[in-house]
Amino acid sequence: MHPQLNIALAQARHEDLAATAAKRRLRRRAERPEVSWAGLRLRLATGADRAALARLAELEQAERPSEPVLLGVVLGRPVAALSLKDGSVIADPFVRTAELVELLRVRAGQLRWR
């Protein structure tokens, strides 16, 4: 086979694969719901948050985290909690919280520097 023909075929195949990959990436982005950070607050839990922490622990079927606790609150509702004492986490399993938990861990790391 002629070398120029091999190069042309390889380039055409490469372009076809690149176009297919780009289409799949776009499709995956469209299928994945965006995380809404509207109304997001990170704050330390208080005594008034005991019921919310108990609800999260019940949903997670886990123990309440050891105090002090950093809360992730979305639109006024606590959906994730991280213990600053031992790093344990509880979160509402019906809400997308993976990114929020990572944010709580980053904030907890910042608080430990003080």
Phi and psi in degrees as a GROMACS rama.xvg file:
@    title "Ramachandran Plot"
@    xaxis  label "Phi"
@    yaxis  label "Psi"
@TYPE xy
-72.7246  135.724  HIS-2
-59.3046  -37.7228  PRO-3
-65.1604  -35.3822  GLN-4
-66.8304  -41.3527  LEU-5
-59.6779  -44.0538  ASN-6
-63.7154  -44.8713  ILE-7
-63.1638  -41.9032  ALA-8
-65.2274  -41.5559  LEU-9
-64.086  -42.4697  ALA-10
-64.8278  -41.5953  GLN-11
-63.691  -42.3261  ALA-12
-64.7914  -41.9871  ARG-13
-60.6999  -45.6859  HIS-14
-63.0177  -39.4734  GLU-15
-64.0969  -44.642  ASP-16
-65.1323  -41.3486  LEU-17
-63.8283  -41.0331  ALA-18
-65.7409  -41.4495  ALA-19
-63.4279  -42.9286  THR-20
-63.8052  -41.5149  ALA-21
-62.9534  -41.1914  ALA-22
-62.7023  -41.5653  LYS-23
-65.8628  -39.7024  ARG-24
-61.9  -43.7742  ARG-25
-63.0366  -41.1488  LEU-26
-64.4493  -42.5743  ARG-27
-63.5939  -40.6068  ARG-28
-63.0596  -40.0582  ARG-29
-68.2508  -33.4464  ALA-30
-76.8929  -27.9089  GLU-31
-83.3651  118.928  ARG-32
-66.945  143.796  PRO-33
-74.4242  146.278  GLU-34
-82.7491  128.102  VAL-35
-96.6454  123.841  SER-36
-100.862  13.537  TRP-37
-63.2254  131.644  ALA-38
71.1234  21.9141  GLY-39
-82.3463  133.716  LEU-40
-138.489  141.411  ARG-41
-112.306  127.641  LEU-42
-153.951  162.196  ARG-43
-75.9975  140.228  LEU-44
-72.7423  148.468  ALA-45
-119.79  -179.428  THR-46
-59.8936  -29.2733  GLY-47
-69.4554  -13.7002  ALA-48
-94.4539  4.22179  ASP-49
-58.9747  -42.1552  ARG-50
-65.1444  -40.8483  ALA-51
-65.9581  -39.9408  ALA-52
-66.2259  -38.2478  LEU-53
-64.4703  -39.9594  ALA-54
-63.761  -45.2048  ARG-55
-62.2293  -42.7188  LEU-56
-63.8957  -38.6264  ALA-57
-66.4705  -43.4296  GLU-58
-61.3689  -38.7974  LEU-59
-82.518  -12.761  GLU-60
55.7633  51.5362  GLN-61
-141.226  172.097  ALA-62
-76.962  153.628  GLU-63
-65.4071  141.759  ARG-64
-67.648  150.879  PRO-65
-66.5054  143.02  SER-66
-79.0698  151.407  GLU-67
-74.846  152.662  PRO-68
-123.877  135.128  VAL-69
-99.1731  126.595  LEU-70
-103.379  143.931  LEU-71
-106.404  115.069  GLY-72
-114.873  126.404  VAL-73
-118.391  122.115  VAL-74
51.5795  43.5216  LEU-75
80.9876  0.924008  GLY-76
-117.223  121.434  ARG-77
-64.1092  125.564  PRO-78
-121.158  -9.97883  VAL-79
-154.154  147.983  ALA-80
-142.372  140.788  ALA-81
-129.095  128.681  LEU-82
-76.1792  126.225  SER-83
-77.369  -14.7677  LEU-84
-78.9369  -49.1606  LYS-85
-125.84  -0.589599  ASP-86
80.9085  4.97116  GLY-87
-69.8424  150.471  SER-88
-129.803  140.428  VAL-89
-128.836  147.816  ILE-90
-152.335  154.49  ALA-91
-67.916  118.263  ASP-92
-72.9793  -7.77675  PRO-93
-99.1846  5.69944  PHE-94
-126.496  140.271  VAL-95
-69.4416  110.058  ARG-96
-124.537  2.53807  THR-97
-57.5686  -46.1511  ALA-98
-68.1854  -37.1574  GLU-99
-65.1826  -40.7065  LEU-100
-62.7735  -41.1081  VAL-101
-62.7704  -40.296  GLU-102
-63.2068  -41.239  LEU-103
-60.5383  -40.6662  LEU-104
-65.5513  -39.5872  ARG-105
-63.6411  -46.5656  VAL-106
-63.7042  -39.9649  ARG-107
-61.0934  -40.2699  ALA-108
-61.8149  -37.5174  GLY-109
-67.1475  -40.4715  GLN-110
-66.1545  -30.8993  LEU-111
-69.606  -20.0495  ARG-112
-76.4162  -18.5041  TRP-113
